[in-house]
Every structure is written in structure tokens, then in C-alpha cells.
Amino acid sequence: MIGNKMGKWLVLREVKVPQARTARFKHFECQCECGTIKTVRADGLRNGRSSQCRECSEKERFIDTESYIGKQFGKLKVISVAENHKNGQRRLLCECECGEQKIITASRLKIRKPQSCHLCNVVKHGYENTPTYDTWRCMRARCTRETNDNYMNYGGRGIKVCDRWNDFNNFLEDMGERPPGLQLDRIDNDGNYEPGNCRWVTPKENSNNRTRKS
């Protein structure tokens, strides 16, 4: 291995390490491309676990989180910088197109691993792009997403979606498929979206209910 390039390490020479626990491993003095010289275990060099010095590794991991604000990653839009994780990982608050907000590490966004929130990612019910699913998605958006045009009349005045209905499958189980030509209506116009306070009605009935309760 002496004289070989292993990642950014140049293997200089073999060295003896006195510690009993590591004595069975060969160790080499290596020089990183930045000039840093460290002692590295042979198995770490072979399997790639150690490919450069800590300083170079930290520079590669550094992410300017402020520059991510406002950027779109699939269905996710970065809203703001969140508090760093206890292990030092930089994190960002993101909002999905469905209105769900989630804190994601900047390193995961950098490699574009998540493209949507968990709720959208696990949808396997086959109702995507159907009137029922669109109704559920819009219901949540106007209650949770401040950028939604209708937020002021819903989430802005305290209207919430019950925890059970944050899962589409539960909403479908409670309300069934949306009948053709009908809309989702809250019986109590000041109440939340929850079982017992919602029904399918015609657009006229929906309008009349809002008028009576306003």
C-alpha cells in the first residue's frame, strides 16, 4: 500500500501503534491532499471508510443552508432554516405541495433523496388525481398552508383538520368517495374538519350553509 493513493490519502509508510486493542491492525502514516498528515488503519483505507482528513471531510459536508431557502425539491419547498440536530446536522423546514411541513436534513436535500412529504410518499391507495383525493388535499392545504389563497378563511381563523384525517385512508373510510357534483361541507361552519361535522352537499347547499353561519 505504501506509495499508493487511497482517496485523498497518499500512503507514506507503515507505523507501529502501541495500543493493545488496535495492535492487530496495520497502521499507515498518510498525507491528505491538503497537506495534513495522520495515522490511518489499513482496513479503513481498503474499504474507503477513511478517504481524507477530517478537515476536508467537514468542508465537503458544509452546506450553505441560507441559499436553500425558496428552492424547490420535487414537491418540497424550503421555507426556512431549522435548528441544527444535536449531532450538528444542518436542517431545513420544508413544505410539501399538499401543505404538510417537515424538517429535513440539508444533506438529504442536497442529494435530492426526498421529493415529497411522508404522507404523499406512501400513498398506495390508487386515488391519486381523483376528486376524493383532490378534496382531501385541498382541505388540508387551506387549513395548514399559509400561502394558500383560502387560508385566511380556514386555517387563519382557527379551522383545523383532525389528526385522524391527516391520513387519507382514514378520511376515505369515514367519508367514502366523493359523489359526482358534490362538495365537502362542514355542518358547523366554525367547527373543524372531522367525523360528525362533515358531509357531501351540492354547491348551492354549501354556499347557503356558509351564508347562514357567517
C-alpha positions as CSV (number, residue, x, y, z in Angstrom):
1,M,0.0,0.0,0.0
2,I,3.0,2.3,0.5
3,G,3.1,4.9,-2.2
4,N,-0.5,4.3,-3.3
5,K,-3.2,6.9,-3.5
6,M,-6.3,5.9,-1.4
7,G,-9.0,8.5,-1.9
8,K,-7.3,11.8,-1.0
9,W,-4.7,10.0,1.1
10,L,-1.2,9.3,-0.1
11,V,0.2,6.3,1.9
12,L,3.7,7.2,3.1
13,R,4.9,4.5,5.5
14,E,3.8,1.8,7.9
15,V,3.9,2.8,11.6
16,K,3.6,0.9,14.8
17,V,0.7,1.7,17.2
18,P,1.2,0.6,20.8
19,Q,-2.4,0.3,21.9
20,A,-3.4,-3.3,22.6
21,R,-6.8,-3.0,21.0
22,T,-5.5,-1.8,17.7
23,A,-2.2,-3.6,17.6
24,R,-3.6,-6.4,15.4
25,F,-4.3,-3.9,12.6
26,K,-1.7,-2.4,10.4
27,H,-1.4,1.4,10.5
28,F,0.0,3.7,7.9
29,E,1.1,7.3,8.0
30,C,-0.8,9.1,5.3
31,Q,-0.8,12.6,3.8
32,C,-4.1,14.2,2.7
33,E,-4.2,16.4,-0.5
34,C,-4.5,19.4,1.8
35,G,-1.1,18.5,3.4
36,T,-2.5,17.1,6.7
37,I,-0.6,14.0,7.9
38,K,-2.5,11.4,10.0
39,T,-2.1,7.8,11.1
40,V,-4.9,5.6,9.5
41,R,-5.8,2.0,9.9
42,A,-5.2,-0.3,6.9
43,D,-8.8,-1.6,6.9
44,G,-10.2,1.9,6.8
45,L,-8.1,2.7,3.8
46,R,-9.1,-0.5,2.0
47,N,-12.9,-0.2,2.5
48,G,-13.0,3.5,1.9
49,R,-14.2,4.4,5.3
50,S,-11.3,6.8,5.6
51,S,-10.6,8.6,2.4
52,Q,-9.5,12.0,3.6
53,C,-8.7,14.0,6.7
54,R,-11.4,15.3,9.0
55,E,-11.0,18.9,7.9
56,C,-11.5,18.1,4.2
57,S,-14.5,15.9,5.1
58,E,-16.1,18.7,7.1
59,K,-15.6,21.1,4.2
60,E,-17.3,18.7,1.8
61,R,-20.3,18.3,4.2
62,F,-20.7,22.0,4.7
63,I,-23.9,23.3,3.2
64,D,-24.9,26.9,2.9
65,T,-28.5,26.4,4.2
66,E,-29.5,30.0,3.7
67,S,-29.0,29.6,0.0
68,Y,-31.6,26.7,0.0
69,I,-34.5,28.9,1.2
70,G,-37.2,29.2,-1.5
71,K,-35.8,26.4,-3.6
72,Q,-38.0,23.6,-4.8
73,F,-37.0,19.9,-4.5
74,G,-39.7,17.9,-6.2
75,K,-42.9,18.6,-4.3
76,L,-40.9,20.1,-1.4
77,K,-40.2,23.8,-1.0
78,V,-37.7,25.1,1.6
79,I,-39.4,27.6,3.9
80,S,-36.7,28.4,6.5
81,V,-33.6,27.1,8.3
82,A,-34.5,24.9,11.3
83,E,-32.5,24.3,14.5
84,N,-29.5,22.1,13.9
85,H,-29.7,18.5,15.1
86,K,-27.9,17.6,18.3
87,N,-25.2,15.8,16.2
88,G,-24.6,19.0,14.3
89,Q,-26.5,18.2,11.1
90,R,-28.0,21.3,9.4
91,R,-31.7,21.0,9.0
92,L,-34.4,22.9,6.9
93,L,-38.1,23.4,7.3
94,C,-39.8,22.3,4.1
95,E,-43.4,22.4,2.9
96,C,-44.9,19.9,0.6
97,E,-47.4,20.8,-2.2
98,C,-50.1,19.1,0.0
99,G,-49.4,21.5,2.8
100,E,-47.6,19.2,5.1
101,Q,-44.5,20.7,6.7
102,K,-41.4,18.6,7.7
103,I,-37.9,19.2,8.9
104,I,-35.3,17.5,6.7
105,T,-31.5,17.5,6.9
106,A,-29.8,19.6,4.4
107,S,-27.5,16.7,3.4
108,R,-30.6,14.7,2.3
109,L,-31.9,17.6,0.2
110,K,-28.5,18.0,-1.3
111,I,-28.7,14.6,-2.9
112,R,-32.4,15.1,-3.6
113,K,-33.4,12.0,-1.8
114,P,-36.8,13.2,-0.5
115,Q,-39.1,14.6,-3.2
116,S,-42.3,14.8,-1.2
117,C,-43.5,14.5,2.4
118,H,-44.1,11.2,4.1
119,L,-47.9,11.4,3.5
120,C,-47.5,11.9,-0.2
121,N,-44.7,9.4,-0.5
122,V,-46.5,6.5,1.0
123,V,-49.8,6.9,-1.0
124,K,-50.6,3.5,-2.4
125,H,-54.4,3.6,-2.4
126,G,-54.8,4.3,-6.1
127,Y,-56.8,7.5,-5.6
128,E,-54.2,10.0,-6.8
129,N,-55.8,12.6,-9.2
130,T,-59.3,11.6,-8.2
131,P,-62.0,14.0,-6.9
132,T,-61.9,12.4,-3.5
133,Y,-58.1,12.7,-3.1
134,D,-58.2,16.3,-4.5
135,T,-60.8,17.2,-1.9
136,W,-58.7,15.8,0.9
137,R,-55.6,17.5,-0.3
138,C,-57.3,20.9,-0.7
139,M,-58.9,20.6,2.7
140,R,-55.6,20.2,4.3
141,A,-53.9,22.9,2.3
142,R,-56.4,25.6,3.2
143,C,-56.1,24.7,6.9
144,T,-52.3,24.4,7.1
145,R,-50.7,26.2,4.2
146,E,-50.4,30.0,4.8
147,T,-49.6,30.6,1.1
148,N,-53.0,29.0,0.1
149,D,-55.5,31.6,-1.3
150,N,-58.2,30.4,1.1
151,Y,-56.0,30.1,4.2
152,M,-57.4,33.3,5.7
153,N,-60.9,31.9,5.8
154,Y,-59.9,28.5,7.2
155,G,-56.5,27.9,9.0
156,G,-56.3,31.7,9.5
157,R,-59.4,31.7,11.7
158,G,-58.6,28.5,13.6
159,I,-60.2,25.8,11.4
160,K,-58.2,22.6,11.7
161,V,-58.1,19.1,10.2
162,C,-58.5,16.4,12.9
163,D,-55.4,14.2,13.4
164,R,-57.3,11.2,12.1
165,W,-57.9,12.9,8.7
166,N,-54.2,13.7,8.2
167,D,-54.2,10.2,6.8
168,F,-56.1,10.0,3.5
169,N,-57.1,6.4,4.1
170,N,-58.9,7.4,7.3
171,F,-60.7,10.2,5.5
172,L,-61.8,7.8,2.8
173,E,-63.0,5.3,5.4
174,D,-65.1,7.9,7.2
175,M,-66.5,9.9,4.2
176,G,-66.4,7.4,1.3
177,E,-65.7,8.5,-2.2
178,R,-66.9,12.0,-3.2
179,P,-70.2,11.6,-5.1
180,P,-70.3,13.3,-8.5
181,G,-71.2,17.0,-8.4
182,L,-71.0,17.3,-4.6
183,Q,-68.6,19.2,-2.3
184,L,-67.3,18.7,1.2
185,D,-69.2,20.8,3.7
186,R,-68.8,21.4,7.5
187,I,-72.1,21.3,9.3
188,D,-70.8,23.7,11.9
189,N,-69.1,26.4,9.8
190,D,-66.9,27.3,12.8
191,G,-66.0,23.7,13.5
192,N,-63.1,21.6,12.3
193,Y,-62.9,19.1,9.6
194,E,-63.6,15.9,11.5
195,P,-66.0,12.9,11.5
196,G,-69.5,14.1,12.5
197,N,-69.1,17.6,11.3
198,C,-68.7,16.9,7.6
199,R,-70.9,15.8,4.8
200,W,-71.2,15.8,1.0
201,V,-73.6,18.5,-0.3
202,T,-74.4,20.4,-3.5
203,P,-72.5,23.6,-4.3
204,K,-75.7,25.5,-3.5
205,E,-76.2,23.9,-0.1
206,N,-72.6,24.5,0.7
207,S,-73.0,28.2,-0.2
208,N,-76.2,28.5,1.8
209,N,-74.5,27.0,4.9
210,R,-71.7,29.5,4.7
211,T,-74.1,32.3,4.3
212,R,-76.3,31.3,7.3
213,K,-73.3,30.8,9.6
214,S,-71.4,34.0,8.5
